[in-house]
Amino acid sequence: MPDDHIALHPANLFKQPDGPVSGAFDDTYLHSRATRPITRKSPFHFVTQLTFINHAGKSQALGCASLLEHNVALCCIYLPEFHDMEEQLSRIMVRTAGVRATPYWFDFRLTLTSGKRIAIAVKPERESSTYAFRQKMEAISNIAVPEIADHVHVISERNIDPVRLARAKLFHAARFPEPQLDMYVRSELVGLERPQSIKAFLAKTSLGGQGWWSVVRAIRAGVINVTAYEAITERSVISLPGDM
């Protein structure tokens, strides 16, 4: 069986991905590329659609059929080596039991800037830890690689770091830049003489709380670091790279 999780190292969430970035919300976003319909609403569980900025600087829709899928998607999208993510790929036919092949759809396919393709099956721990599921995934992996991916990973809630997820959510909320504001905040940040809280830094500028999202974008871009591994708040202490 392949490894059952992707190493989403916390430090990886602090770098800005390569390529152009959209400067404002794009209401002409690219629609979902799912080959199998994703339920738009359910009385039993969470369903949603998010958009991310693709390598061409365009907003791309991504459907998620559960809260766990949504969280996995965010953690993947904010990896520095992220290139693309697709949901509900074209089916593959797999013989997992008996003699008849049956269709299987992976939840996501993550493509990295290196070109590596990772097919992702998102499953709750109570299901992914069973022998029957692992046996089924072994058969599926043998077909999926190299037909639609280079690697297959199963991700459950066990693989989601709460701090990493909190930071990914924050970076996602700050994904649309404000060029002039960002430039001003970064010019102030490069003159940071000692580690201090984000709140203290902003209080010394003329922006106050208005500069919060620009600071978040500067953290993601690696202009400054957060000294502790924690969810980022106004009390988080920031410093220039090398000053920690």
C-alpha positions as CSV (number, residue, x, y, z in Angstrom):
1,M,0.0,0.0,0.0
2,P,1.2,3.6,-0.6
3,D,1.8,6.0,2.2
4,D,-1.6,7.0,3.7
5,H,-0.9,10.7,4.0
6,I,0.8,13.7,2.3
7,A,3.5,15.4,4.3
8,L,2.0,18.9,4.6
9,H,4.8,20.4,6.7
10,P,3.8,23.5,8.6
11,A,6.6,25.6,7.2
12,N,5.3,25.0,3.7
13,L,2.3,27.2,4.3
14,F,4.5,30.3,4.6
15,K,5.6,30.7,1.0
16,Q,3.8,32.4,-1.8
17,P,3.2,30.2,-4.8
18,D,4.8,31.1,-8.1
19,G,2.9,32.7,-10.9
20,P,0.5,35.7,-11.2
21,V,-2.0,36.5,-8.5
22,S,-5.4,38.0,-9.1
23,G,-5.9,41.5,-7.6
24,A,-9.6,41.4,-7.0
25,F,-12.5,39.0,-6.7
26,D,-13.2,37.4,-10.1
27,D,-16.9,36.8,-10.7
28,T,-16.1,35.2,-14.0
29,Y,-14.4,32.3,-12.2
30,L,-13.7,29.0,-14.0
31,H,-16.3,26.4,-13.2
32,S,-15.9,23.1,-11.5
33,R,-14.1,20.4,-13.6
34,A,-15.7,17.5,-11.8
35,T,-16.7,14.6,-14.1
36,R,-19.3,13.4,-11.6
37,P,-21.9,15.7,-10.2
38,I,-21.4,16.9,-6.6
39,T,-24.5,17.3,-4.5
40,R,-25.2,21.0,-4.0
41,K,-27.0,20.5,-0.7
42,S,-27.7,17.7,1.8
43,P,-29.6,17.5,5.0
44,F,-27.1,15.0,6.4
45,H,-23.6,16.5,5.8
46,F,-21.6,19.6,4.7
47,V,-21.2,20.4,1.0
48,T,-19.6,23.4,-0.5
49,Q,-17.6,25.0,-3.3
50,L,-14.5,27.1,-2.9
51,T,-12.4,29.0,-5.4
52,F,-8.6,29.2,-5.5
53,I,-6.2,31.3,-7.6
54,N,-4.8,29.0,-10.3
55,H,-1.3,29.2,-11.9
56,A,-2.7,31.6,-14.5
57,G,-4.1,34.0,-11.9
58,K,-7.7,33.0,-12.5
59,S,-10.2,31.9,-9.9
60,Q,-11.0,28.2,-10.2
61,A,-14.0,26.6,-8.6
62,L,-13.5,23.4,-6.6
63,G,-16.4,21.3,-5.3
64,C,-16.2,19.6,-1.9
65,A,-18.7,16.9,-0.8
66,S,-17.8,17.1,2.9
67,L,-16.2,19.3,5.5
68,L,-13.2,16.9,5.6
69,E,-12.7,17.3,1.8
70,H,-12.9,21.1,2.2
71,N,-10.2,21.0,4.9
72,V,-7.9,18.7,2.9
73,A,-8.3,20.9,-0.2
74,L,-7.3,24.1,1.7
75,C,-4.2,22.4,3.2
76,C,-3.1,21.3,-0.3
77,I,-3.9,24.6,-2.1
78,Y,-1.6,26.5,0.3
79,L,1.5,24.2,-0.2
80,P,4.3,26.2,-1.8
81,E,4.7,23.5,-4.5
82,F,1.0,23.6,-5.4
83,H,0.1,23.9,-9.1
84,D,-3.4,22.6,-9.5
85,M,-6.2,20.6,-7.9
86,E,-9.1,18.9,-9.6
87,E,-12.1,17.1,-8.0
88,Q,-14.0,14.0,-9.0
89,L,-11.7,12.9,-11.8
90,S,-12.8,10.7,-14.7
91,R,-13.6,7.3,-13.4
92,I,-11.3,4.3,-13.5
93,M,-12.6,0.8,-13.8
94,V,-11.3,-1.5,-11.0
95,R,-11.9,-5.1,-10.2
96,T,-12.0,-5.0,-6.3
97,A,-14.2,-8.0,-5.7
98,G,-15.6,-10.7,-8.0
99,V,-15.0,-10.7,-11.7
100,R,-16.7,-7.5,-12.8
101,A,-14.9,-4.2,-12.9
102,T,-16.7,-1.3,-11.2
103,P,-16.1,2.4,-11.5
104,Y,-14.2,4.5,-8.9
105,W,-13.7,8.2,-8.7
106,F,-11.0,9.8,-6.6
107,D,-12.0,12.9,-4.6
108,F,-9.1,15.0,-5.8
109,R,-5.9,15.0,-7.9
110,L,-3.2,17.4,-6.6
111,T,-0.6,18.4,-9.2
112,L,2.7,19.9,-7.9
113,T,4.9,22.4,-9.7
114,S,7.3,19.4,-10.3
115,G,4.6,17.8,-12.4
116,K,4.0,15.1,-9.9
117,R,0.3,14.0,-9.8
118,I,-1.2,12.7,-6.5
119,A,-4.6,11.1,-6.5
120,I,-6.3,11.7,-3.1
121,A,-9.0,9.6,-1.5
122,V,-10.6,11.5,1.5
123,K,-12.1,9.2,4.0
124,P,-13.0,9.4,7.8
125,E,-10.6,7.5,10.0
126,R,-13.3,5.0,11.0
127,E,-13.5,3.8,7.4
128,S,-9.9,4.3,6.1
129,S,-8.4,2.3,9.0
130,T,-10.4,-0.9,8.1
131,Y,-8.7,-3.8,6.5
132,A,-11.5,-4.0,3.8
133,F,-10.9,-0.4,2.8
134,R,-7.1,-0.8,2.6
135,Q,-7.4,-3.9,0.5
136,K,-9.8,-2.1,-1.8
137,M,-7.4,0.9,-2.1
138,E,-4.5,-1.4,-3.0
139,A,-6.4,-2.7,-6.0
140,I,-7.4,0.8,-7.0
141,S,-3.9,2.1,-6.6
142,N,-2.5,-0.6,-9.0
143,I,-4.8,0.8,-11.7
144,A,-4.6,4.5,-10.9
145,V,-0.8,4.5,-11.1
146,P,0.3,5.5,-13.7
147,E,-3.1,5.8,-15.5
148,I,-4.2,9.0,-13.8
149,A,-1.6,9.7,-11.1
150,D,2.0,9.1,-10.0
151,H,1.0,8.4,-6.4
152,V,-2.1,7.6,-4.4
153,H,-2.8,8.9,-0.9
154,V,-5.6,8.4,1.6
155,I,-6.2,11.3,3.9
156,S,-8.4,11.3,7.0
157,E,-9.0,13.7,9.8
158,R,-6.0,12.2,11.6
159,N,-3.7,13.8,9.0
160,I,-5.1,17.3,9.4
161,D,-3.0,19.5,11.8
162,P,-5.4,22.1,13.4
163,V,-2.8,24.8,13.4
164,R,-1.9,24.2,9.7
165,L,-5.6,24.2,8.8
166,A,-6.2,27.5,10.7
167,R,-3.3,29.1,8.8
168,A,-4.5,27.8,5.5
169,K,-8.0,29.2,6.2
170,L,-6.4,32.6,7.0
171,F,-4.3,32.6,3.9
172,H,-7.3,31.7,1.8
173,A,-9.3,34.6,3.3
174,A,-6.4,36.9,2.4
175,R,-5.8,35.5,-1.1
176,F,-6.8,38.7,-3.0
177,P,-4.1,41.3,-2.7
178,E,-4.4,45.0,-2.3
179,P,-1.2,46.1,-4.1
180,Q,-0.8,49.6,-2.7
181,L,-1.6,48.6,0.8
182,D,0.5,45.5,0.6
183,M,3.5,47.5,-0.7
184,Y,3.2,50.0,2.1
185,V,3.0,47.4,4.8
186,R,5.9,45.4,3.4
187,S,8.0,48.6,3.3
188,E,7.3,49.0,7.0
189,L,7.9,45.3,7.8
190,V,11.4,45.2,6.3
191,G,12.4,47.9,8.9
192,L,11.3,45.7,11.8
193,E,14.1,46.0,14.4
194,R,13.0,43.3,16.8
195,P,10.3,40.6,17.2
196,Q,6.9,42.1,18.2
197,S,3.3,41.2,18.0
198,I,1.3,42.0,14.9
199,K,-1.0,44.2,17.0
200,A,2.1,46.3,18.2
201,F,3.4,46.5,14.7
202,L,0.2,47.8,13.3
203,A,-0.3,50.3,16.1
204,K,2.9,52.0,15.1
205,T,1.7,52.4,11.5
206,S,-0.9,54.9,10.2
207,L,-3.0,51.9,9.1
208,G,-3.9,50.2,12.4
209,G,-6.2,47.2,11.9
210,Q,-6.6,48.1,8.2
211,G,-3.2,46.6,7.6
212,W,-4.1,43.2,9.1
213,W,-4.7,41.3,5.8
214,S,-1.5,42.8,4.2
215,V,0.5,41.4,7.2
216,V,-1.1,38.0,6.6
217,R,-0.1,38.1,2.9
218,A,3.4,39.1,3.9
219,I,3.6,36.1,6.3
220,R,2.5,33.8,3.5
221,A,5.0,35.3,1.1
222,G,7.9,34.8,3.6
223,V,8.6,38.5,4.0
224,I,8.2,37.9,7.8
225,N,7.9,34.9,10.0
226,V,5.7,34.0,13.0
227,T,8.0,33.0,15.8
228,A,5.7,30.3,17.3
229,Y,3.9,27.5,15.7
230,E,0.3,28.6,16.5
231,A,-2.8,29.9,14.8
232,I,-2.1,33.4,13.6
233,T,-3.8,36.2,15.6
234,E,-3.0,39.8,16.3
235,R,-1.1,38.6,19.4
236,S,1.3,36.5,17.3
237,V,4.9,37.6,17.4
238,I,6.5,38.3,14.0
239,S,10.1,38.8,13.0
240,L,12.2,39.1,9.9
241,P,13.7,35.9,8.5
242,G,16.9,35.1,10.4
243,D,16.0,37.1,13.5
244,M,14.3,34.2,15.3
